[in-house]
Amino acid sequence: MRAHDKAWVVTVLMGLGHLRAAHPLRGLTHEDVVIYGSRRTTPGSEYGIWRRLRRVYYASSKAGAIPVVGKALVAVLLAVQRISPYYPKTDQSRPTLVVKFLKRLIQKRGLCSSLRDKLATAPYPVVHTFYATAVAMDILEPQAPGPRQDQYLLICDADFNRVWVPEDPKTSRIRYLAP
C-alpha cells in the first residue's frame, strides 16, 4: 500500500458495533486502528470521561429491567434519542441538548484533545466509526498544528441521530459514509 493510500481509523469502546465497523478498515491504517477511550490510548483525565460515558451507555441499555422506574427511564432515553421523521422535510439542524452537551465536553473538559494531537502527527485522512471523535475533530482540528485532515464518519448504526452532527452542520467538514 502506498503512503498516500493510508488513513487513520478511529473507533471507541462503546458497543461492539463501532469496533466491528472499524475491523474491515484495518488494511488502510497508518499504524493500527486507534481504539479511543481505552486505557491504553487515552490519558487519565480523558479516560475518566469515557469510562463515565460508557457506564451511562451500558446502564441505559439495561434500564428497562429496573423494577418500578424502568419503564420511565426507558421513556426518557427514547425521548433523548428520538429521531424526527424526515417527511415532511423539515430543517433539523438546530442543535439538541445532547449536541450542546457533547460540545461542552470537548471544549471545556478536553474530550478528544489528546486524539487531536495524535492524529496531527501524520497528515492522513481520518475515518471514524463513532460520532463523538468525528465531532471533536471538527471542533478541535483548527487548533492542531499542520494541514487540516479530511474527516469521514462511517455510520454503523441503523439510525442517524442529530448528535452525530456538529452544532453548526453548514460549517462542518465531516463527510458521512452511510451504508
C-alpha positions as CSV (number, residue, x, y, z in Angstrom):
1,M,0.0,0.0,0.0
2,R,1.3,3.4,-1.0
3,A,1.8,6.1,1.7
4,H,-0.9,8.3,0.3
5,D,-3.4,5.4,0.5
6,K,-3.1,5.3,4.3
7,A,-5.6,6.6,6.8
8,W,-6.2,6.9,10.5
9,V,-9.1,4.6,11.6
10,V,-10.6,5.7,14.9
11,T,-13.2,3.8,16.9
12,V,-14.2,3.7,20.5
13,L,-15.1,1.2,23.2
14,M,-18.8,1.9,23.1
15,G,-20.5,-1.2,22.0
16,L,-19.3,-3.8,19.6
17,G,-20.9,-2.2,16.5
18,H,-18.3,0.5,16.4
19,L,-15.4,-1.9,16.8
20,R,-16.9,-4.2,14.2
21,A,-17.3,-1.4,11.7
22,A,-13.6,-0.5,12.0
23,H,-12.3,-4.1,11.7
24,P,-12.5,-4.3,7.8
25,L,-10.7,-0.9,7.5
26,R,-7.6,-2.0,9.3
27,G,-5.8,-2.6,6.0
28,L,-6.0,1.2,5.4
29,T,-4.4,2.2,8.7
30,H,-1.3,4.3,9.2
31,E,-0.5,2.5,12.4
32,D,-3.3,0.3,13.7
33,V,-6.9,1.0,14.4
34,V,-7.0,3.6,17.2
35,I,-9.4,2.4,19.9
36,Y,-10.0,5.6,21.7
37,G,-11.5,5.7,25.2
38,S,-9.4,2.6,26.2
39,R,-6.9,2.8,29.0
40,R,-4.1,2.1,26.5
41,T,-4.9,5.0,24.1
42,T,-6.4,7.7,26.3
43,P,-4.8,9.7,29.1
44,G,-6.1,9.6,32.6
45,S,-8.5,12.6,32.7
46,E,-10.0,11.8,29.3
47,Y,-10.2,8.1,30.1
48,G,-12.3,9.0,33.2
49,I,-14.8,10.9,31.0
50,W,-15.0,7.9,28.6
51,R,-15.4,5.5,31.5
52,R,-18.3,7.5,32.9
53,L,-19.9,7.8,29.4
54,R,-19.6,4.1,29.0
55,R,-21.3,3.4,32.3
56,V,-24.2,5.6,31.4
57,Y,-24.5,4.0,28.0
58,Y,-24.5,0.4,29.3
59,A,-26.7,1.3,32.3
60,S,-29.3,3.0,30.0
61,S,-29.3,-0.1,27.7
62,K,-30.4,-2.2,30.8
63,A,-32.8,0.5,32.2
64,G,-35.9,-1.4,31.3
65,A,-35.1,-4.2,33.7
66,I,-35.1,-2.0,36.7
67,P,-38.3,-2.6,38.8
68,V,-40.8,0.2,39.1
69,V,-38.8,3.0,37.4
70,G,-37.5,1.0,34.4
71,K,-40.3,2.0,32.0
72,A,-40.0,5.7,32.9
73,L,-36.2,5.6,32.4
74,V,-36.6,3.9,29.0
75,A,-39.2,6.5,28.0
76,V,-36.7,9.3,28.9
77,L,-33.9,7.6,27.0
78,L,-36.1,7.1,23.9
79,A,-37.1,10.8,24.1
80,V,-33.5,11.9,24.1
81,Q,-32.6,9.6,21.2
82,R,-35.8,10.3,19.2
83,I,-35.3,10.8,15.5
84,S,-37.9,13.0,13.9
85,P,-39.5,11.8,10.7
86,Y,-37.8,13.1,7.6
87,Y,-41.1,13.6,5.7
88,P,-42.5,16.2,5.6
89,K,-39.0,17.6,5.0
90,T,-38.1,19.8,7.9
91,D,-35.0,21.7,9.0
92,Q,-33.5,19.6,11.8
93,S,-30.2,21.5,12.0
94,R,-31.0,23.2,15.4
95,P,-28.7,21.6,18.0
96,T,-30.3,19.4,20.6
97,L,-29.3,19.3,24.3
98,V,-27.1,16.3,23.7
99,V,-25.3,18.1,20.9
100,K,-24.6,21.0,23.2
101,F,-23.5,18.6,26.0
102,L,-21.0,16.9,23.7
103,K,-19.6,20.3,22.5
104,R,-19.2,21.3,26.2
105,L,-17.3,18.0,26.9
106,I,-15.0,18.7,24.0
107,Q,-14.4,22.4,24.7
108,K,-14.5,22.6,28.5
109,R,-13.4,19.2,29.6
110,G,-10.9,18.4,26.8
111,L,-12.6,15.3,25.4
112,C,-10.5,14.0,22.5
113,S,-7.8,16.7,22.8
114,S,-5.1,14.0,23.0
115,L,-6.6,12.3,20.0
116,R,-6.3,15.6,18.1
117,D,-2.6,15.7,19.0
118,K,-2.1,12.1,18.0
119,L,-3.8,12.5,14.6
120,A,-1.8,15.6,13.9
121,T,1.4,13.5,13.9
122,A,0.7,12.2,10.4
123,P,-1.4,14.1,7.8
124,Y,-3.6,11.2,6.7
125,P,-7.4,11.3,6.3
126,V,-9.3,10.0,9.3
127,V,-12.2,7.5,9.3
128,H,-14.3,7.5,12.5
129,T,-16.8,4.9,13.4
130,F,-18.2,6.8,16.4
131,Y,-19.7,10.3,16.2
132,A,-18.0,11.9,19.2
133,T,-14.5,11.6,17.9
134,A,-15.5,12.9,14.5
135,V,-17.4,15.9,16.0
136,A,-14.5,16.6,18.3
137,M,-12.0,16.7,15.4
138,D,-14.4,19.0,13.6
139,I,-14.3,21.3,16.6
140,L,-10.6,20.9,17.7
141,E,-8.7,20.4,14.4
142,P,-8.4,24.0,13.5
143,Q,-6.2,24.3,16.7
144,A,-4.0,21.4,15.7
145,P,-0.6,22.0,14.0
146,G,-0.2,21.2,10.3
147,P,-2.7,20.9,7.5
148,R,-6.3,20.0,8.1
149,Q,-7.2,16.4,7.6
150,D,-10.2,15.0,5.8
151,Q,-12.6,13.6,8.3
152,Y,-15.0,10.8,7.5
153,L,-17.7,9.3,9.7
154,L,-18.9,5.8,9.0
155,I,-22.4,5.4,10.1
156,C,-22.6,2.0,11.6
157,D,-26.0,2.1,13.3
158,A,-29.3,1.6,11.7
159,D,-30.3,5.2,12.5
160,F,-28.6,8.5,12.4
161,N,-29.3,10.8,15.3
162,R,-28.8,14.6,15.4
163,V,-25.9,14.1,17.9
164,W,-23.8,12.6,15.0
165,V,-23.6,16.1,13.5
166,P,-21.7,19.2,15.0
167,E,-23.6,22.1,16.3
168,D,-23.4,24.0,13.0
169,P,-23.8,21.4,10.3
170,K,-23.3,24.0,7.5
171,T,-19.7,24.7,8.5
172,S,-18.8,21.1,9.3
173,R,-16.1,19.4,7.2
174,I,-17.2,15.8,8.2
175,R,-18.1,13.6,5.2
176,Y,-20.6,10.9,6.1
177,L,-20.3,7.3,4.9
178,A,-23.7,5.7,5.1
179,P,-24.4,2.1,4.4
